[in-house]
Amino acid sequence: MNPLPTAYLRGAGSTSFGRHEGWGALDLMADAARQAVVSADVARTDIDGVLCGYATTLPHLMLSTLFCERFALAPRYAHSMQAGGATGAAMVMAARELVRSGRCRNVLVVAGENRLTGQSRDSSIQTLAQVGDADYEVPNGASVPAYYALMASEYMHRTGITSADLAEFAVLMRANAACHPGAHLRTPITHAEVRAAKSIAAPLSLLDCCPISDGAMAFVVSAERGPHTTVRVVGAGQAHRHQHLTAMVDVMQCGAADAAGLAFAEAGLTVADIDYLGIYDSFTITLVMLLEEIGFAPRGGAAARVRTGDFAPTGALPLNTHGGLLSFGHCGVAGGMAHIAEAWRQMTGQSGERQIRAPQRAFIHADGGVMSSHVSLVLSTEG
């Protein structure tokens, strides 16, 4: 039986995250896409597939086609995708399948929106309310932070982790973002400041939550190697165990381990083989739960690995060296894609002053909803 063709993560492009006054979703997406095409060293006429993430500030019925019109593309395959925060990783997985099947040669994956400047607070709350159950959760006034706070409360009770443990990740992400010129939040913070910050939904404070940003990300997934160090997508997996918090069976088993297991099995690797992590971190509790469920730390032990320096840029397993959602910023689908872009740049030696020893095997994980949809990717420069 012949192995499937290889799919390469050939190029990446991005805007800075933060405030982009006067920029609409299509403006941001086009800027990131332009950079990705240049990075991949392909012509626009070579792009024969387009996958586009949804934008809450531009809820168009045919967003992928609208973007192609704006960006002067005429692909033979295009559609939009929606899987919450897992959308970006899901699009890369789908792009890989399009390439490996022979349907496309060069797939542009793109997402972005002006979530900070193009949407009022009330509108944002209303949009994100879709995460909650319309009959049993939304009528009680719950918000996304409240859902994560409820989940955090049970997880903290069962594992013994504390708010001080969560603060370790907020501080680490801000320290990483301070080294990235495109990050939304770059001012260093202390553990005391995290714990003293305004309460959003106990036990989560303001600094346990990601900021809302404007920004965009784009990749080219190709059947051919590009001009940079070769990065292959060697493993991928998904898991979908629930949509709503009230349907979650067990906070200790949300589906992350299932998705990761599929990705590792396909790649022929294990947790011990990974030398870089890009893990979704919409809240500090998200990061802790994912690291521990997947197996990069024992239950209740993720913060201890931060304290020993394991997850620092100079540590054994660098984590979100761009600052993650918690500090680099969160603009919807592109927020999760930033983890992939940073891994690719580190692996290809293009991270400038924050460059670490170039990783060979990176693990990416993203989740959507309230730990609802999970997508894992394994990237490798080997082979």
Stockholm file with secondary structure:
# STOCKHOLM 1.0

chainA/1-383         MNPLPTAYLRGAGSTSFGRHEGWGALDLMADAARQAVVSADVARTDIDGVLCGYATTLPHLMLSTLFCERFALAPRYAHSMQAGGATGAAMVMAARELVRSGRCRNVLVVAGENRLTGQSRDSSIQTLAQVGDADYEVPNGASVPAYYALMASEYMHRTGITSADLAEFAVLMRANAACHPGAHLRTPITHAEVRAAKSIAAPLSLLDCCPISDGAMAFVVSAERGPHTTVRVVGAGQAHRHQHLTAMVDVMQCGAADAAGLAFAEAGLTVADIDYLGIYDSFTITLVMLLEEIGFAPRGGAAARVRTGDFAPTGALPLNTHGGLLSFGHCGVAGGMAHIAEAWRQMTGQSGERQIRAPQRAFIHADGGVMSSHVSLVLSTEG
#=GR chainA/1-383 SS CCCCCCCEEEEEEECCSBCCTTCCHHHHHHHHHHHHHHHHTCCGGGCCEEEEECCTTSCCTTHHHHHHHHTTCCCSEEEEECCGGGHHHHHHHHHHHHHHHTSCSEEEEEEEEETTTSSCHHHHHHHHGGGSCTTTTGGGTCCHHHHHHHHHHHHHHHHCCCHHHHHHHHHHHHHHHTTCTTCSCCSCCCHHHHHHSCEEETTEEGGGBCCBCEEEEEEEEESSCCSSSCCEEEEEEEEECCSSGGGCCCTTCSSHHHHHHHHHHHHTCCGGGCCEEEECCSBHHHHHHHHHHHTSSCTTCHHHHHHTTTTSTTSSSCBCTTCIIIIICBCTHHHHHHHHHHHHHHHTTCCGGGCCSCCSEEEEEEEETTTTEEEEEEEESCC
#=GC SS_cons         CCCCCCCEEEEEEECCSBCCTTCCHHHHHHHHHHHHHHHHTCCGGGCCEEEEECCTTSCCTTHHHHHHHHTTCCCSEEEEECCGGGHHHHHHHHHHHHHHHTSCSEEEEEEEEETTTSSCHHHHHHHHGGGSCTTTTGGGTCCHHHHHHHHHHHHHHHHCCCHHHHHHHHHHHHHHHTTCTTCSCCSCCCHHHHHHSCEEETTEEGGGBCCBCEEEEEEEEESSCCSSSCCEEEEEEEEECCSSGGGCCCTTCSSHHHHHHHHHHHHTCCGGGCCEEEECCSBHHHHHHHHHHHTSSCTTCHHHHHHTTTTSTTSSSCBCTTCIIIIICBCTHHHHHHHHHHHHHHHTTCCGGGCCSCCSEEEEEEEETTTTEEEEEEEESCC
//
